[in-house]
């Protein structure tokens, strides 16, 4: 994978698929890597598109610095990647914490974001956890804890996909797991969503942590013109659990952008 160097000298690895004039930036979430988009990348018709999928710092083939595992810093990293690639405008796809990163970018630089699809996104208001659940997530630096969280979050994850996700998380350092969790769970930038001008589609599922009503209240309602689509039979990793349905929804959104 090629890499780029951020302003704080961190190497970010990324994949580029397709050669079309419109760029799609797919941002993964917490505890995983860019491989969480493998099913989507295999199925999405990239005629007319260029799909960019980075490994966020701390994951995949990117560097593992001592710090910088916050939504704000992640957003800066991928925005700098878009600068390096020469993309002044792009469409965002963000899953889970990646959905919060997408919202941050869309609010901070609305002129750059043509549209965004948010898959089971963490809201700009964060997610409050009771102490015992917070301790589990904060300390998810081992396979057992990660497997427990996946079991709680997913409803239709194959054994092969489960092993791939756990494998991607195995090399993520504990400082990344803990610092990133503190960042996305305690977010508080809902007021900034008033600046979002991008056409926005929020995809909800039977996710036990973030059901449709919760996402409507915390993500759809604060963003002007945002719409909600619901894919039943999937949990938190919708693009892995229900890839065909996810690609159909994403493709319809892209077609609607013109």
Residue, then its C-alpha position, 0 to 999 in steps of 0.5 A: x500500500x502507498x503511504x503519505x506523511x501527515x503534518x505530525x510525521x505519521x505515515x498513513x497507508x491507503x488504497x486507491x481503487x478505480x480511476x473515475x473523476x469523482x472521489x469517494x473517501x471511505x473511513x473505517x471505525x474503531x478497533x478495525x482497519x480498512x479491511x472492513x470495507x473489503x466487501x463494499x470495495x469488491x461489489x461497488x461499481x467504480x465506473x466513474x469513481x475513485x475509491x480511497x480507503x485509508x488505514x487510520x493511524x494505529x491500524x492496518x499498515x499505518x504508523x502507530x505513534x504514541x498519541x493522536x488517536x482522536x476524532x479531530x486528529x483522524x479527521x486532519x489525517x484523512x483531510x491531509x491525505x485528500x490534499x496530497x491526492x489533489x482532491x478538493x471535493x469528495x464523497x464520504x463514507x463513514x462507518x461507526x467512529x468513521x461516521x463521526x470523523x465524516x461528520x467532523x470533516x463535513x462540518x469543518x470544510x463543507x465546501x469539500x464534501x459533496x455528500x456523505x453516507x454514514x453507516x451506523x455512525x457514532x453521533x456528534x454527541x458521542x455515546x454515553x456508556x455505563x461504567x462497566x461497559x466503558x471499562x470493557x470498551x476502554x480495555x479492549x486490547x485483547x482478543x477476548x474483549x474484542x470478541x465480546x464486543x463483536x458478539x454484542x454489536x453484530x447480528x449476522x456476522x459470518x465466522x470468516x468475517x469475525x476472524x478477519x475483524x478480530x485479526x485486524x484489531x489484534x495489531x492495534x496498540x492498547x493506547x490507540x484503543x483507549x484514547x480513541x474510545x475516550x474521544x468518540x464516546x465523549x464527543x460534543x460537536x452537535x452544534x457544528x452540524x449546522x454548517x453541514x451542506x452535504x447531502x447526507x444519508x444515514x444507514x441504520x440497522x438492528x444495531x443494539x447500540x445505535x438503533x434507528x430511532x437513536x440515530x434519527x434523533x442524534x444524527x439525522x435531525x441535526x443535519x439539514x436535509x439528512x435522510x435515514x435508510x434502515x437495513x434490517x437483519x444486520x448489526x453494527x457492521x452493516x457493510x460486512x453483515x449485509x454487503x449487497x444491501x449496503x452497496x445497493x443503498x450506497x449506489x443509489x445515493x451516488x446516482x442521486x448526486x448526479 
